[in-house]
Amino acid sequence: MNPYAGRVGEPSKAVLITGCSTGIGRAAALRLASSGWNVYASARQADSIADLRDAGCKTLALDVTDENSMRAAVDAVEQAEGAVGVLVNNAGYSQSGAIETVPIEAARRQFETNVFGLVRLTQMVLPAMRAQRWGKVVNVGSMGGRLSFPGAGHYHATKHAIEAISDAMRFELRGFGIDVVLLEPGLITTNFAGAATTAMTQATGEAEDGPYAQFNAAVGALTTGAYEGPMRRLGGGPERVAKVIESAITRQHPPARITITPSAKLTIALRRVVSDRVWDALMRRQFPQPG
Ligand SMILES: NC(=O)c1ccc[n+]([C@@H]2O[C@H](COP(=O)([O-])OP(=O)(O)OC[C@H]3O[C@@H](n4cnc5c(N)ncnc54)[C@H](OP(=O)(O)O)[C@@H]3O)[C@@H](O)[C@H]2O)c1
């Protein structure tokens, strides 16, 4: 008998995952479905996840910046299962580029996706989750929520926000039988670097002789290079995060935050021990300082 399928009179353990077209979301959907969890994989473009149905997932269209799309997805799960039992807030990207070069609309879009999408979707699933007095909310943050690299300030701001929101929600929801787990992955080989570089190029339109042209170009190259160079050995594949997600939602008392990969553990530890002055000096060794 499938232990995760949900039985009459028992809370729904249906899993809703955002951003399953690629990377961590896709790996999590595949892993959880293969372990017998009742998975609703979602993506902005439903056809990008059609193949996940062959792996045992149900699929839904879900754009975390679109209220109606989120409402329809949550309604569909609740009608079929009674409640979303496990919500994995994974969808996200990096709006890279020097702060001055990112148009404010692009910065707002970054927060709409990474922060307000996560908050709004969580608000939508909570009434039914609270009613059944069992639930898990997994927020995919980042080591980038504990430090900031130049050229990705908007992204880091969203991941710092997720740290704060997760800390508050963990306290607020515990009494309803709902655990909140914050994941802090380091370098994970996915479409992340490609999406970050594309978002930067599209948004900044920095002229080749502009004041940040060399800097933004270096940010793009360093982002891509981090996933290809020797640092890659300190990272991992999306399956690594998927494994942690499964363990977090299976445990009766999961930890509040889980740092994933040596790259994340080392970088967070380094940032904690060095002063701002030393951190900036380290950054100057990697990034050309604008101006
Ligand atoms: N890779 C890393 O090194 C790393 C490290 C720390 C944290 N993270 C976090 O891990 C999460 C997943 O990223 P990933 O590494 O797996 O990158 P990825 O392969 O680029 O996947 C990102 C996913 O988010 C989806 N997405 C973007 N905007 C969306 C929206 N408005 N509504 C719904 N889905 C949307 C993308 O869908 P489309 O295909 O439709 O764009 C894609 O499925 C992100 O929150 C990221 O910040 C990644």
The ligand as an SDF file (V2000), in Angstrom:
LIG
                    3D

 48 52  0  0  0  0  0  0  0  0999 V2000
   20.8980   26.4890   -9.2060 N   0  0  0  0  0  0  0  0  0  0  0  0
   21.4390   27.0380   -8.1440 C   0  0  0  0  0  0  0  0  0  0  0  0
   22.6720   27.1350   -8.0360 O   0  0  0  0  0  0  0  0  0  0  0  0
   20.5570   27.5270   -7.0080 C   0  0  0  0  0  0  0  0  0  0  0  0
   21.1780   27.8240   -5.7920 C   0  0  0  0  0  0  0  0  0  0  0  0
   20.3920   28.2830   -4.7420 C   0  0  0  0  0  0  0  0  0  0  0  0
   19.0230   28.4210   -4.9130 C   0  0  0  0  0  0  0  0  0  0  0  0
   18.4510   28.1370   -6.1150 N   0  0  0  0  0  0  0  0  0  0  0  0
   17.0030   28.3160   -6.2410 C   0  0  0  0  0  0  0  0  0  0  0  0
   16.4040   27.1180   -6.6910 O   0  0  0  0  0  0  0  0  0  0  0  0
   15.1550   27.4280   -7.3120 C   0  0  0  0  0  0  0  0  0  0  0  0
   15.0550   26.6500   -8.6170 C   0  0  0  0  0  0  0  0  0  0  0  0
   16.0690   27.0810   -9.5010 O   0  0  0  0  0  0  0  0  0  0  0  0
   16.8920   26.0880  -10.4250 P   0  0  0  0  0  0  0  0  0  0  0  0
   18.2960   26.1330   -9.9850 O   0  0  0  0  0  0  0  0  0  0  0  0
   16.2260   24.7840  -10.5340 O   0  0  0  0  0  0  0  0  0  0  0  0
   16.8380   26.9050  -11.8010 O   0  0  0  0  0  0  0  0  0  0  0  0
   16.0550   26.6530  -13.1700 P   0  0  0  0  0  0  0  0  0  0  0  0
   16.4760   25.3620  -13.7500 O   0  0  0  0  0  0  0  0  0  0  0  0
   16.2420   27.8970  -13.9460 O   0  0  0  0  0  0  0  0  0  0  0  0
   14.5260   26.5150  -12.7170 O   0  0  0  0  0  0  0  0  0  0  0  0
   13.7720   27.6400  -12.3140 C   0  0  0  0  0  0  0  0  0  0  0  0
   12.3050   27.2780  -12.4270 C   0  0  0  0  0  0  0  0  0  0  0  0
   11.5160   28.4020  -11.9650 O   0  0  0  0  0  0  0  0  0  0  0  0
   10.4890   28.6040  -12.9060 C   0  0  0  0  0  0  0  0  0  0  0  0
    9.8990   29.9350  -12.9010 N   0  0  0  0  0  0  0  0  0  0  0  0
   10.4750   31.1350  -13.1560 C   0  0  0  0  0  0  0  0  0  0  0  0
    9.5650   32.1160  -13.0860 N   0  0  0  0  0  0  0  0  0  0  0  0
    8.3790   31.5250  -12.7720 C   0  0  0  0  0  0  0  0  0  0  0  0
    7.0520   31.9770  -12.5700 C   0  0  0  0  0  0  0  0  0  0  0  0
    6.7210   33.2760  -12.6840 N   0  0  0  0  0  0  0  0  0  0  0  0
    6.0750   31.0700  -12.2440 N   0  0  0  0  0  0  0  0  0  0  0  0
    6.3740   29.7680  -12.1400 C   0  0  0  0  0  0  0  0  0  0  0  0
    7.6000   29.2700  -12.3580 N   0  0  0  0  0  0  0  0  0  0  0  0
    8.5880   30.1380  -12.6700 C   0  0  0  0  0  0  0  0  0  0  0  0
   11.1370   28.2860  -14.2470 C   0  0  0  0  0  0  0  0  0  0  0  0
   10.1320   28.0860  -15.2180 O   0  0  0  0  0  0  0  0  0  0  0  0
   10.2610   28.5480  -16.7600 P   0  0  0  0  0  0  0  0  0  0  0  0
   10.8940   27.3790  -17.4560 O   0  0  0  0  0  0  0  0  0  0  0  0
    8.8480   28.7800  -17.1680 O   0  0  0  0  0  0  0  0  0  0  0  0
   11.1000   29.7980  -16.7850 O   0  0  0  0  0  0  0  0  0  0  0  0
   11.8800   27.0080  -13.8650 C   0  0  0  0  0  0  0  0  0  0  0  0
   11.0020   25.9120  -13.8690 O   0  0  0  0  0  0  0  0  0  0  0  0
   15.1180   28.9470   -7.4850 C   0  0  0  0  0  0  0  0  0  0  0  0
   14.2960   29.4990   -6.4800 O   0  0  0  0  0  0  0  0  0  0  0  0
   16.5740   29.3520   -7.2650 C   0  0  0  0  0  0  0  0  0  0  0  0
   16.6960   30.6540   -6.7670 O   0  0  0  0  0  0  0  0  0  0  0  0
   19.1860   27.6740   -7.1730 C   0  0  0  0  0  0  0  0  0  0  0  0
  1  2  1  0
  2  3  2  0
  2  4  1  0
  4  5  1  0
  4 48  2  0
  5  6  2  0
  6  7  1  0
  7  8  2  0
  8  9  1  0
  8 48  1  0
  9 10  1  0
  9 46  1  0
 10 11  1  0
 11 12  1  0
 11 44  1  0
 12 13  1  0
 13 14  1  0
 14 15  2  0
 14 16  1  0
 14 17  1  0
 17 18  1  0
 18 19  2  0
 18 20  1  0
 18 21  1  0
 21 22  1  0
 22 23  1  0
 23 24  1  0
 23 42  1  0
 24 25  1  0
 25 26  1  0
 25 36  1  0
 26 27  1  0
 26 35  1  0
 27 28  2  0
 28 29  1  0
 29 30  1  0
 29 35  2  0
 30 31  1  0
 30 32  2  0
 32 33  1  0
 33 34  2  0
 34 35  1  0
 36 37  1  0
 36 42  1  0
 37 38  1  0
 38 39  2  0
 38 40  1  0
 38 41  1  0
 42 43  1  0
 44 45  1  0
 44 46  1  0
 46 47  1  0
M  CHG  2   8   1  16  -1
M  END
$$$$
